[in-house]
Amino acid sequence: MTAHQATAYAPADSMPEHFDVLIVGAGISGVGAAYHLQQQCPDKSFVILETLEDFGGTWLTHKYPGIRSDSDLFTFGYRFKPWTGPPIATAEEILTYMNEVIEENEIDQHIRYQHHIERASFSRDDNLWTIEGRRNDTGEPVYFTANFLWMCQGYYKHAEGYTPEWEGMEDFEGQIVHPQTWPEDLDYKGKRVVVIGSGATAATVIPAMAADCEHITMLQRSPTYFIPGRNENELAEQLREIEVDEAWIHEITRKKILHDQKLVTDASFKQPDDLKKLLIESVRQLLPDDYDVEKHFTPSYRPWQQRIAFVPDGDIFAGITAGKASVVTDHIDHFTKRGIRLKSGEELDADIIITATGFNLSVLGDIDFSVDGEHVDFADTITYRGMMFTGVPNMLWIFGYFRASWTLRVDLLGDFVCRLLQHMDEKGAQRVEPVLRKEDEGLEPLPWMADDNFNPNYLQRSMHLLPKRLDKPEWQHTQDYWVEKDEIPAIDLDGEEFKYD
């Protein structure tokens, strides 16, 4: 049986099914969580509830042309499953990799597809989560109870992307498309296309579409950093030449990439001007000599204040050089019948406008949470290392990295959860929750992420919904993998910040 076929099981009856652990989401985080739970806590029963019809999360829902990773798969892949393909992978390649993990570890039998969670309630009287939901395919209500809730549903809304409201959008006579809800029948052959945005999605869509469009234009308010490079890893290829085992290749290449990424990340804080110059020069070399790199590819912010996308084989710059793609840096005044009028007065004619303008952040899947009958507003909680929350027992949220691959934290927190569950069993504890220590009381609650640390628009728009942090490493998501890889395994589970009952 393949993972794709594992959707048949007995319907829920009026009595809730009980599991030791309930994992929310069968994307890259949920599948990784299930693997670690099986390996490290084989005595724990668990179920994965997935609202979609199949596994994969982002890689299942995103259907736009050229959809690919913007992280290398040696680090975006799991530490336990060697990656043997090119560093930057297509969605199809990533889904194939995930399917192998699911099949090889028989995770498919634990996944319940088309299960949408509506409410999650925790009772300290019986130390149980009660999960209420509904099957998308039948409309039938479903109920579960669990001792521990492992939130792996990601951090944005899959059903809809973020599109600003511009004046005159209803006047435009062409099509307006958001990449997150890409129509399967969209015909852009020979069409004039404008892509609004300059992030990783725009940098993916534009080279994938350029050959078939009459012309495609990237319209940006301000430039973004890119790292162009060949879509191969020289070290991995050299190791394959001498017939090193793939597991060793994966581990060695992964360590080398993480070492190099640390150097870049450190430079973004300590030598930002030097790094900025290096990044811009790498782009300049791929564009015509007279191209206005200062205007179109020189950001105003420090490198890594927003995500830097890897551009395999410099494909977007090749399209610009060939004249099939262009970049316009300006602000939108309003939409017209024929396209977009810019603040400068220029008008961009278009048959199709693609709003690669980001997504809507989702806090804990927008589930209605309560503890002992009281509604939980996560904005009123303090986060413990970006994974647990004051006042919310027996729950952990996987929120990955922005400056490193998301999946690195899936592996780290997989170890942590399993160690925590084992520790609770050893103590005979039924409940654990993070609590502020005496030394923490009186500290000012701060926004989830400092503006000078990481400040993309989707995070800024939703900061008021996210948990608060304190000005101490243990009470925030530092986004520093290179520190966390040592700190998280060393956490003292009997520290004052953990309350057991």
C-alpha positions as CSV (number, residue, x, y, z in Angstrom):
1,M,0.0,0.0,0.0
2,T,1.3,3.5,-0.8
3,A,0.9,6.4,1.5
4,H,-1.5,7.9,-1.1
5,Q,-3.9,4.9,-0.6
6,A,-3.9,5.0,3.2
7,T,-7.2,6.8,3.6
8,A,-9.7,4.1,4.5
9,Y,-10.6,3.3,8.1
10,A,-13.6,2.8,10.3
11,P,-15.7,5.9,10.8
12,A,-15.6,7.5,14.3
13,D,-18.5,6.5,16.6
14,S,-20.0,8.6,19.3
15,M,-17.2,7.7,21.7
16,P,-13.9,9.6,21.2
17,E,-10.9,7.5,20.2
18,H,-8.0,7.9,22.6
19,F,-4.3,8.2,21.8
20,D,-1.2,9.0,23.9
21,V,-0.2,11.6,21.4
22,L,-2.2,13.4,18.7
23,I,-0.2,15.0,15.9
24,V,-1.8,17.8,13.9
25,G,-0.8,17.9,10.3
26,A,0.8,15.5,7.8
27,G,3.2,17.9,6.3
28,I,7.0,18.0,6.6
29,S,6.7,18.6,10.4
30,G,4.0,16.0,11.2
31,V,5.7,13.2,9.3
32,G,9.0,14.0,11.0
33,A,7.3,14.1,14.4
34,A,5.7,10.7,13.7
35,Y,9.0,9.1,12.8
36,H,10.7,10.3,16.0
37,L,7.8,9.3,18.2
38,Q,7.9,5.8,16.7
39,Q,11.6,5.4,17.0
40,Q,12.1,6.9,20.5
41,C,8.7,6.2,22.2
42,P,7.5,3.0,20.6
43,D,5.1,2.3,23.4
44,K,3.1,5.5,22.7
45,S,0.0,5.3,20.7
46,F,-0.5,8.1,18.3
47,V,-2.6,9.5,15.4
48,I,-2.0,12.2,12.8
49,L,-5.0,14.3,11.8
50,E,-4.7,16.0,8.4
51,T,-7.3,18.3,7.0
52,L,-6.2,17.8,3.4
53,E,-6.8,14.7,1.2
54,D,-3.1,13.7,1.3
55,F,0.2,14.3,3.0
56,G,2.7,17.0,2.1
57,G,1.2,20.3,3.3
58,T,2.8,23.1,1.3
59,W,4.1,20.7,-1.3
60,L,0.6,19.4,-1.9
61,T,-1.3,22.6,-1.9
62,H,1.1,24.8,-4.0
63,K,0.5,24.1,-7.7
64,Y,2.1,27.1,-9.4
65,P,4.6,26.6,-12.2
66,G,8.1,25.6,-11.1
67,I,7.2,25.1,-7.4
68,R,10.4,24.2,-5.7
69,S,12.3,24.5,-2.4
70,D,14.2,27.6,-1.5
71,S,16.3,25.7,1.0
72,D,18.8,22.9,0.1
73,L,17.4,19.4,0.6
74,F,20.5,18.2,2.5
75,T,19.3,20.4,5.4
76,F,15.6,20.6,4.5
77,G,15.5,16.8,4.3
78,Y,15.3,14.9,7.5
79,R,18.6,14.0,9.3
80,F,17.6,10.3,9.2
81,K,16.8,10.0,5.5
82,P,19.6,10.7,3.0
83,W,18.8,13.1,0.2
84,T,20.2,11.9,-3.1
85,G,18.9,14.5,-5.6
86,P,19.8,18.1,-6.5
87,P,20.0,20.5,-3.6
88,I,17.0,22.5,-4.8
89,A,14.1,20.2,-5.4
90,T,10.7,20.3,-7.1
91,A,7.5,19.8,-5.1
92,E,7.2,16.4,-6.9
93,E,10.6,15.3,-5.7
94,I,9.9,16.4,-2.1
95,L,6.6,14.5,-2.1
96,T,8.4,11.4,-3.4
97,Y,10.9,11.7,-0.6
98,M,8.2,12.2,2.0
99,N,6.2,9.2,0.6
100,E,9.3,7.0,1.0
101,V,9.6,8.1,4.7
102,I,6.0,7.3,5.3
103,E,6.1,3.9,3.5
104,E,9.5,2.8,4.9
105,N,8.3,3.5,8.5
106,E,4.6,2.4,8.1
107,I,3.4,5.9,9.2
108,D,0.5,5.7,6.7
109,Q,-1.5,3.5,9.1
110,H,-1.6,6.4,11.6
111,I,-2.8,9.2,9.3
112,R,-6.4,10.2,9.1
113,Y,-6.9,12.4,6.1
114,Q,-9.7,15.0,5.6
115,H,-10.0,15.5,9.3
116,H,-10.5,19.2,10.1
117,I,-10.0,20.2,13.7
118,E,-12.4,22.8,15.1
119,R,-11.9,22.8,18.8
120,A,-9.2,21.6,21.3
121,S,-10.0,21.6,25.0
122,F,-7.7,20.6,27.8
123,S,-8.9,19.7,31.3
124,R,-6.6,19.7,34.2
125,D,-9.1,17.5,36.1
126,D,-8.3,14.5,33.9
127,N,-5.2,15.8,32.1
128,L,-6.7,15.2,28.7
129,W,-7.1,17.0,25.4
130,T,-10.5,16.6,23.8
131,I,-10.4,17.2,20.0
132,E,-13.5,18.0,18.1
133,G,-13.5,18.1,14.3
134,R,-15.3,17.2,11.2
135,R,-14.5,15.1,8.1
136,N,-14.2,17.2,5.0
137,D,-15.4,14.4,2.7
138,T,-18.5,13.3,4.6
139,G,-19.3,16.2,7.0
140,E,-19.3,13.6,9.8
141,P,-18.2,14.9,13.3
142,V,-15.1,13.3,14.8
143,Y,-13.9,13.2,18.4
144,F,-10.5,12.3,19.9
145,T,-8.9,12.5,23.3
146,A,-5.1,12.6,23.8
147,N,-2.6,13.0,26.6
148,F,-0.3,15.2,24.5
149,L,-1.0,17.5,21.6
150,W,1.8,18.0,19.0
151,M,1.0,20.9,16.7
152,C,2.7,20.3,13.3
153,Q,0.2,22.2,11.1
154,G,2.6,24.9,10.0
155,Y,2.2,28.7,10.3
156,Y,0.1,30.0,7.4
157,K,-3.4,29.5,6.0
158,H,-3.3,27.0,3.1
159,A,-6.8,27.8,1.8
160,E,-6.1,31.4,0.8
161,G,-3.1,33.7,0.2
162,Y,-2.6,37.3,1.1
163,T,-3.6,39.8,-1.5
164,P,-3.8,43.5,-0.7
165,E,-6.8,45.5,-1.8
166,W,-5.8,47.9,-4.5
167,E,-8.1,50.5,-6.0
168,G,-9.6,49.5,-9.3
169,M,-9.0,45.7,-9.0
170,E,-12.6,45.1,-10.1
171,D,-11.9,47.1,-13.3
172,F,-9.1,44.9,-14.5
173,E,-10.4,42.9,-17.5
174,G,-7.8,40.1,-17.3
175,Q,-7.2,37.4,-14.6
176,I,-5.9,38.0,-11.1
177,V,-4.3,34.9,-9.6
178,H,-2.6,34.2,-6.3
179,P,0.0,31.5,-6.5
180,Q,-1.4,29.7,-3.5
181,T,-4.7,29.1,-5.3
182,W,-3.4,28.5,-8.8
183,P,-6.0,27.5,-11.4
184,E,-5.2,24.2,-13.1
185,D,-6.4,25.5,-16.4
186,L,-4.6,28.9,-16.4
187,D,-3.4,29.5,-20.0
188,Y,-0.5,32.0,-20.1
189,K,1.0,31.1,-23.4
190,G,1.7,34.2,-25.5
191,K,0.2,36.4,-22.7
192,R,1.6,39.5,-21.0
193,V,2.0,38.7,-17.3
194,V,2.8,40.9,-14.3
195,V,3.9,39.3,-11.1
196,I,3.5,41.5,-8.0
197,G,6.2,40.6,-5.5
198,S,9.8,39.8,-5.4
199,G,10.2,36.9,-2.9
200,A,11.0,33.3,-3.4
201,T,7.6,32.6,-5.1
202,A,8.1,35.3,-7.7
203,A,11.6,34.1,-8.3
204,T,10.2,30.6,-8.9
205,V,7.2,31.5,-11.1
206,I,8.9,34.0,-13.4
207,P,11.6,31.7,-14.9
208,A,9.1,28.8,-15.1
209,M,6.7,30.9,-17.1
210,A,9.0,33.2,-19.1
211,A,9.6,30.9,-22.1
212,D,5.8,30.6,-22.8
213,C,4.7,34.2,-22.1
214,E,4.9,37.1,-24.5
215,H,6.6,38.9,-21.7
216,I,6.7,38.6,-17.9
217,T,7.4,41.5,-15.5
218,M,8.3,41.4,-11.8
219,L,6.7,44.4,-10.1
220,Q,8.2,45.1,-6.7
221,R,8.0,47.9,-4.2
222,S,11.6,47.2,-3.1
223,P,14.3,44.7,-3.9
224,T,15.0,41.4,-2.3
225,Y,18.3,39.5,-1.7
226,F,19.0,36.4,-3.8
227,I,21.8,33.9,-3.8
228,P,22.3,32.5,-7.3
229,G,24.3,29.3,-7.8
230,R,24.5,26.0,-9.6
231,N,21.8,23.4,-8.6
232,E,24.3,20.8,-7.5
233,N,26.5,20.2,-4.5
234,E,30.1,19.7,-5.5
235,L,31.1,18.0,-2.2
236,A,28.3,15.5,-2.5
237,E,29.2,14.7,-6.1
238,Q,32.9,14.2,-5.2
239,L,32.0,11.8,-2.4
240,R,29.7,9.9,-4.7
241,E,32.6,9.5,-7.2
242,I,34.7,7.7,-4.6
243,E,31.6,5.6,-3.7
244,V,31.0,6.9,-0.1
245,D,27.8,5.5,1.4
246,E,24.8,7.8,0.8
247,A,24.1,8.1,4.6
248,W,27.7,9.4,5.1
249,I,27.3,11.8,2.1
250,H,24.1,13.2,3.6
251,E,25.7,13.7,7.0
252,I,29.0,15.2,5.7
253,T,27.3,17.5,3.1
254,R,24.7,18.6,5.7
255,K,27.4,19.5,8.2
256,K,29.3,21.5,5.5
257,I,26.3,23.4,4.4
258,L,25.3,24.2,8.0
259,H,28.9,25.4,8.6
260,D,28.8,27.7,5.6
261,Q,25.3,29.0,6.4
262,K,26.5,29.9,9.9
263,L,29.3,32.0,8.4
264,V,26.7,33.9,6.3
265,T,24.3,34.3,9.2
266,D,27.0,35.6,11.5
267,A,28.2,38.0,8.8
268,S,24.6,39.3,8.4
269,F,24.8,40.6,11.9
270,K,28.5,41.4,12.3
271,Q,29.5,42.5,8.8
272,P,26.2,43.3,7.0
273,D,27.7,45.8,4.6
274,D,30.3,43.4,3.4
275,L,27.8,40.6,3.0
276,K,25.4,42.9,1.2
277,K,28.1,43.9,-1.3
278,L,29.0,40.2,-1.9
279,L,25.3,39.2,-2.5
280,I,24.7,42.1,-4.9
281,E,27.9,41.5,-6.8
282,S,26.9,37.8,-7.4
283,V,23.7,39.1,-9.0
284,R,25.4,41.8,-11.0
285,Q,27.6,39.2,-12.7
286,L,24.5,37.5,-14.2
287,L,23.0,40.7,-15.7
288,P,23.9,42.9,-18.6
289,D,26.7,45.4,-17.9
290,D,24.3,48.4,-18.1
291,Y,21.6,46.9,-15.9
292,D,20.4,49.1,-13.0
293,V,21.3,46.7,-10.2
294,E,21.2,49.5,-7.6
295,K,17.6,50.2,-8.3
296,H,16.2,46.7,-8.9
297,F,18.4,44.4,-6.8
298,T,19.8,46.4,-3.9
299,P,17.6,46.1,-0.8
300,S,17.5,48.8,1.9
301,Y,17.5,46.3,4.8
302,R,20.3,44.2,6.3
303,P,20.8,40.7,4.8
304,W,18.7,38.0,6.5
305,Q,16.2,40.5,8.1
306,Q,14.0,38.8,5.5
307,R,14.4,35.5,3.9
308,I,17.1,35.1,1.2
309,A,16.1,32.8,-1.6
310,F,18.5,30.6,-3.5
311,V,18.1,30.9,-7.3
312,P,19.3,27.7,-8.9
313,D,21.4,28.2,-12.0
314,G,20.5,31.9,-11.8
315,D,17.4,31.2,-13.9
316,I,15.5,34.4,-13.2
317,F,18.5,36.5,-14.2
318,A,18.9,34.4,-17.4
319,G,15.3,35.4,-18.3
320,I,16.0,39.1,-17.7
321,T,19.2,38.9,-19.8
322,A,17.3,37.1,-22.6
323,G,14.7,39.9,-22.7
324,K,11.8,37.5,-21.7
325,A,11.5,39.0,-18.2
326,S,11.9,42.4,-16.7
327,V,11.8,44.1,-13.3
328,V,10.0,47.3,-12.4
329,T,10.6,48.9,-9.0
330,D,7.7,51.2,-8.2
331,H,4.5,51.5,-6.2
332,I,1.0,50.6,-7.4
333,D,-1.4,53.6,-7.7
334,H,-4.4,51.7,-9.0
335,F,-5.5,48.9,-11.4
336,T,-6.9,49.8,-14.8
337,K,-8.9,47.8,-17.4
338,R,-5.6,47.0,-19.1
339,G,-3.3,46.5,-16.2
340,I,-1.6,48.5,-13.5
341,R,-1.0,52.3,-13.2
342,L,2.1,53.0,-11.1
343,K,2.9,56.0,-8.9
344,S,5.4,57.1,-11.4
345,G,2.7,57.4,-14.0
346,E,3.8,54.4,-16.0
347,E,1.2,51.8,-16.9
348,L,2.0,48.1,-17.2
349,D,-0.3,46.3,-19.6
350,A,-1.2,42.8,-18.6
351,D,-3.5,39.9,-19.5
352,I,-2.7,38.1,-16.2
353,I,-1.7,39.6,-12.9
354,I,-0.1,37.3,-10.4
355,T,-0.2,38.5,-6.8
356,A,2.9,36.8,-5.2
357,T,2.3,39.0,-2.2
358,G,2.7,36.4,0.6
359,F,0.4,34.5,2.9
360,N,-1.9,34.9,5.9
361,L,-0.3,33.7,9.1
362,S,-2.2,31.1,11.1
363,V,-1.6,30.8,14.8
364,L,-1.9,27.1,15.9
365,G,-4.1,26.3,12.9
366,D,-6.8,28.9,13.9
367,I,-8.3,26.2,16.2
368,D,-10.5,27.3,19.1
369,F,-8.4,26.4,22.1
370,S,-9.5,26.3,25.7
371,V,-8.0,25.2,29.0
372,D,-10.4,24.3,31.9
373,G,-13.2,25.9,30.0
374,E,-11.4,29.2,29.4
375,H,-10.7,30.4,25.9
376,V,-7.0,30.6,25.1
377,D,-5.8,33.8,23.4
378,F,-2.2,32.9,22.5
379,A,-1.3,36.6,22.3
380,D,-1.8,36.6,26.1
381,T,0.7,33.8,26.6
382,I,4.5,33.8,26.9
383,T,6.3,31.4,24.7
384,Y,8.9,28.9,26.0
385,R,11.6,28.8,23.2
386,G,8.9,29.3,20.5
387,M,7.5,25.8,21.1
388,M,5.4,25.8,24.4
389,F,3.2,28.4,26.0
390,T,2.4,29.5,29.5
391,G,-1.0,28.4,30.7
392,V,-1.3,25.7,28.0
393,P,-0.3,22.2,29.3
394,N,0.8,19.1,27.4
395,M,1.2,20.8,24.0
396,L,4.1,21.7,21.7
397,W,4.1,23.7,18.4
398,I,6.8,23.1,15.8
399,F,7.7,26.5,14.4
400,G,10.9,26.1,12.3
401,Y,13.7,28.4,11.2
402,F,13.7,31.3,8.7
403,R,17.5,31.6,8.3
404,A,18.0,27.8,8.2
405,S,15.9,25.0,6.9
406,W,12.5,24.5,8.7
407,T,13.1,20.8,9.1
408,L,16.2,21.2,11.2
409,R,13.9,22.2,14.1
410,V,11.5,19.3,13.3
411,D,14.3,16.9,14.2
412,L,15.5,18.9,17.2
413,L,12.0,19.2,18.7
414,G,11.2,15.6,17.9
415,D,14.1,14.6,20.2
416,F,12.8,17.1,22.8
417,V,9.2,15.9,22.8
418,C,10.2,12.3,23.1
419,R,12.6,13.1,26.0
420,L,9.9,15.1,27.7
421,L,7.3,12.3,27.4
422,Q,9.9,9.8,28.7
423,H,10.7,12.1,31.6
424,M,7.0,12.5,32.5
425,D,6.6,8.7,32.6
426,E,9.7,8.4,34.9
427,K,8.2,11.1,37.2
428,G,4.7,9.6,37.1
429,A,3.5,13.0,35.9
430,Q,0.3,13.4,33.9
431,R,0.8,17.1,33.0
432,V,3.6,19.5,32.2
433,E,3.4,23.2,31.4
434,P,6.0,26.1,31.2
435,V,5.7,28.6,34.0
436,L,7.6,31.9,34.6
437,R,10.2,31.7,37.4
438,K,10.6,34.3,40.1
439,E,13.5,35.8,38.1
440,D,11.2,36.2,35.1
441,E,8.3,38.0,36.8
442,G,8.1,41.7,36.1
443,L,9.8,41.4,32.7
444,E,8.0,43.3,29.9
445,P,6.2,41.0,27.4
446,L,7.6,41.8,23.9
447,P,6.3,40.9,20.4
448,W,7.1,37.4,19.2
449,M,9.9,38.6,17.0
450,A,12.1,41.7,17.3
451,D,11.9,44.0,14.2
452,D,15.6,44.1,13.8
453,N,15.9,40.3,13.9
454,F,13.4,39.2,11.2
455,N,10.7,41.4,9.8
456,P,8.9,40.1,6.7
457,N,5.5,41.7,6.0
458,Y,3.5,38.5,6.8
459,L,5.0,38.4,10.3
460,Q,4.5,42.1,10.9
461,R,0.8,41.9,9.8
462,S,0.1,39.2,12.3
463,M,2.4,40.0,15.3
464,H,-0.6,40.9,17.4
465,L,-1.9,37.4,17.1
466,L,1.3,35.6,18.2
467,P,2.5,34.7,21.7
468,K,4.8,37.2,23.5
469,R,8.4,36.7,24.3
470,L,10.6,37.9,27.2
471,D,14.1,39.3,26.8
472,K,15.7,36.0,27.8
473,P,16.8,33.2,25.3
474,E,14.5,30.6,27.0
475,W,11.4,32.7,26.6
476,Q,11.7,33.4,22.8
477,H,12.3,31.7,19.5
478,T,15.8,33.0,18.8
479,Q,15.8,31.7,15.2
480,D,19.4,30.6,15.9
481,Y,19.7,26.9,14.9
482,W,23.5,27.0,15.6
483,V,22.8,27.8,19.3
484,E,19.7,25.7,19.7
485,K,21.3,22.5,18.3
486,D,23.3,22.5,21.6
487,E,20.9,24.2,23.9
488,I,17.7,22.2,23.3
489,P,19.3,18.8,23.9
490,A,20.8,20.2,27.1
491,I,17.5,21.6,28.6
492,D,17.1,20.6,32.2
493,L,13.6,19.1,32.3
494,D,13.5,19.5,36.0
495,G,14.2,23.2,35.7
496,E,12.0,25.7,37.5
497,E,10.4,26.7,34.1
498,F,8.6,23.3,34.0
499,K,5.6,22.5,36.3
500,Y,4.6,18.9,36.6
501,D,1.5,17.4,38.1
